[in-house]
């Protein structure tokens, strides 16, 4: 079990210089007892890292190789140079919009860890898979096929695709069952070190449901999308994590 919960914000394709005021407010209000991070668009990483020393800024993707002829992509060393300390890999929107396979995600995680970045590795099932009763098997296999070779620097984020941005959230029992299965998969892959990998929940996390979600066994924090764009929405989620721990 992790010493602290992690609440990470994913701004996705949102944010310009004018929105850095919200990042300032989030950093100022984060407080102690919870690890807090913001994964920003690449255009904002350097400015945010420079303006908020000590606060964790992350990227939203990374290429699976260090450098080369990959127009429009960003390498791990480039993220580090810009001031990022972590990156998301394998978000369902990347998997769907860019056709990323589990092998691609594994390569990205490997490249990030090798360069010294922490990684939030995302997995999750579609509504069709959930309704077919295959969620546990599907997501467990997705995790196994996406994992880097080492548990060092790794965090896993379970985000059911059908819950992202929809306002729908799985039941407490469903989240507990999935996180328990993912914990077992991590232990199978890494031995005792698998118990130290944080498993976040993501998908329509907000102030009204955060306490209930954070109280579930093996929920070690949250990956928050839309609610992370404004300090007024995000900081109460951080506070919920602090109160539940």
C-alpha positions in Angstrom: 0.0 0.0 0.0 1.2 3.5 -0.9 2.1 5.9 1.9 -0.1 8.6 0.3 -2.9 8.8 -2.2 -2.1 10.4 -5.6 -4.6 12.8 -7.2 -3.4 13.6 -10.7 -5.2 16.0 -13.1 -5.3 15.4 -16.9 -6.0 18.6 -18.7 -6.1 16.7 -22.1 -6.3 19.1 -25.1 -7.2 22.1 -22.9 -5.2 25.1 -21.7 -3.3 28.1 -22.8 -1.1 30.5 -20.9 -4.1 32.2 -19.5 -5.1 29.0 -17.7 -1.9 28.7 -15.8 -3.5 30.8 -13.1 -5.6 27.7 -12.3 -2.4 25.6 -12.0 -1.0 28.2 -9.6 -4.2 28.0 -7.5 -4.1 24.2 -7.5 -0.4 24.1 -6.4 -1.0 26.7 -3.7 -4.0 24.7 -2.3 -2.6 21.2 -2.6 -1.4 21.1 1.0 0.2 18.0 2.7 -0.7 14.4 3.0 -1.7 13.8 -0.6 0.5 13.6 -3.7 -0.9 16.0 -6.3 0.2 16.4 -10.0 -1.1 18.0 -13.2 -0.5 16.4 -16.6 -0.6 19.4 -19.0 -0.5 19.9 -22.7 3.1 19.9 -24.0 2.9 23.6 -24.7 2.5 24.4 -21.0 4.8 22.0 -19.3 8.0 24.2 -19.3 6.1 27.3 -18.2 4.3 25.5 -15.5 7.3 23.7 -14.2 9.3 27.0 -14.1 6.5 28.8 -12.4 5.7 26.1 -9.8 9.0 24.7 -8.5 8.4 21.6 -6.3 5.0 20.9 -7.8 4.7 17.8 -10.0 4.0 18.6 -13.6 3.5 15.7 -16.1 3.0 15.0 -19.8 0.1 13.2 -21.4 2.0 10.9 -23.7 5.6 9.9 -24.7 7.1 8.1 -27.6 8.4 4.6 -27.2 11.9 5.5 -28.5 14.3 8.1 -27.3 14.6 10.3 -30.4 14.4 10.1 -34.2 12.2 10.8 -37.2 8.8 10.9 -35.4 7.2 14.2 -36.4 4.9 15.7 -33.8 5.9 13.2 -31.1 7.7 13.9 -27.8 10.5 11.8 -26.2 11.1 11.1 -22.6 14.3 13.2 -22.4 12.4 16.1 -24.0 9.7 15.9 -21.3 12.3 15.8 -18.6 14.1 18.7 -20.2 10.9 20.7 -20.1 10.5 20.0 -16.4 8.0 17.1 -16.4 8.4 14.5 -13.7 5.9 12.0 -14.9 3.8 11.1 -17.9 0.5 9.3 -18.7 0.7 6.4 -21.2 -2.0 4.3 -22.7 -5.0 6.6 -22.0 -8.1 5.2 -23.8 -8.3 8.3 -25.9 -4.8 7.6 -27.2 -5.6 4.0 -27.7 -8.7 4.8 -29.7 -7.7 8.0 -31.5 -4.2 6.8 -32.4 -4.6 3.0 -32.6 -2.1 2.4 -29.7 -1.7 -1.3 -28.9 -0.7 -2.8 -25.6 2.7 -3.3 -27.1 2.9 0.4 -27.9 1.9 1.3 -24.4 4.5 -1.0 -22.9 7.2 0.5 -25.1 6.2 4.0 -24.0 6.2 3.0 -20.3 9.6 1.4 -20.7 11.1 4.5 -22.4 9.7 6.8 -19.8 10.9 4.8 -16.8 14.4 4.3 -18.4 14.7 8.1 -18.7 13.7 8.7 -15.1 10.0 9.7 -15.5 7.3 8.3 -13.3 4.5 6.7 -15.3 0.7 6.5 -15.0 -0.4 3.6 -17.1 -4.1 3.7 -18.1 -6.3 0.7 -18.8 -10.1 0.3 -19.0 -13.0 -1.4 -20.8 -15.7 -0.3 -23.1 -19.4 -0.4 -22.2 -19.9 -3.4 -24.5 -17.2 -5.4 -22.7 -18.7 -4.4 -19.3 -22.2 -5.5 -20.4 -20.9 -8.7 -21.7 -19.5 -9.6 -18.3 -15.9 -9.6 -19.6 -14.6 -6.5 -17.9 -12.3 -8.2 -15.4 -10.7 -10.6 -17.9 -10.3 -7.9 -20.5 -8.8 -5.3 -18.3 -6.5 -7.7 -16.5 -5.1 -9.0 -19.8 -4.7 -5.4 -21.0 -2.7 -4.6 -17.9 -0.5 -7.7 -18.2 0.3 -6.9 -21.9 1.0 -3.2 -21.2 3.2 -3.5 -18.1 6.9 -2.4 -18.2 9.5 -4.8 -16.9 9.9 -3.1 -13.5 7.4 -1.8 -10.9 9.7 1.1 -10.2 8.1 4.5 -10.9 4.8 2.8 -12.0 1.2 3.8 -11.2 -1.8 2.2 -12.8 -5.0 4.0 -13.5 -8.2 2.1 -14.1 -10.6 4.2 -16.2 -13.6 2.5 -17.6 -14.0 4.1 -21.0 -17.8 4.4 -20.6 -17.3 6.5 -17.4 -14.9 9.1 -18.8 -16.7 12.4 -19.1 -20.1 10.9 -19.0 -21.0 11.3 -15.4 -21.5 7.6 -15.0 -19.5 5.8 -12.4 -19.2 2.0 -11.6 -20.7 0.8 -8.4 -18.5 0.6 -5.3 -18.6 -3.2 -5.7 -17.5 -3.1 -9.3 -14.6 -0.8 -8.6 -13.5 -2.9 -5.6 -13.7 -6.1 -7.7 -11.6 -4.5 -10.6 -9.0 -3.0 -8.3 -8.6 -6.3 -6.5 -8.1 -8.2 -9.7 -5.6 -5.6 -10.9 -3.7 -5.9 -7.6 -3.5 -9.6 -8.0 -2.2 -9.2 -11.6 0.5 -6.7 -10.4 1.6 -9.1 -7.6 1.7 -11.9 -10.2 4.0 -9.7 -12.4 6.2 -8.2 -9.8 5.9 -10.2 -6.7 5.7 -8.3 -3.4 6.6 -5.1 -5.2 3.3 -5.3 -6.9 1.6 -4.4 -3.6 3.4 -1.0 -3.7 2.1 0.1 -7.1 -0.6 2.7 -6.7 -3.9 1.9 -8.5 -5.9 5.0 -9.3 -9.5 5.2 -10.3 -10.5 7.6 -13.1 -13.8 8.4 -14.9 -16.2 11.1 -13.8 -14.5 11.6 -10.4 -16.0 14.7 -8.7 -16.5 16.2 -5.3 -19.8 14.5 -4.8 -18.4 10.9 -5.2 -14.7 11.3 -4.3 -15.0 10.2 -0.7 -17.0 7.1 -1.5 -14.4 6.1 -4.2 -11.4 6.9 -2.1 -12.7 4.7 0.7 -12.6 1.6 -1.5 -9.8 -0.9 -0.7 -7.0 -0.7 -3.3 -8.1 2.7 -4.6 -4.9 4.7 -4.1 -6.0 7.9 -5.6 -7.6 9.3 -8.8 -6.8 10.4 -12.3 -9.1 13.3 -12.9 -10.1 14.8 -16.2 -12.5 17.7 -16.6 -12.7 18.5 -12.9 -8.9 19.2 -12.8 -9.2 22.2 -15.1 -10.4 24.5 -12.3 -9.0 24.7 -8.8 -12.5 25.1 -7.3 -13.5 21.7 -8.7 -10.1 19.9 -8.2 -9.0 20.9 -4.8 -12.1 19.4 -3.0 -11.2 16.1 -4.6 -7.7 16.4 -3.2 -9.2 17.3 0.2 -11.4 14.2 0.0 -8.3 12.0 -0.6 -6.7 13.6 2.4 -9.7 13.0 4.7 -10.1 9.4 3.7 -6.5 8.3 4.1 
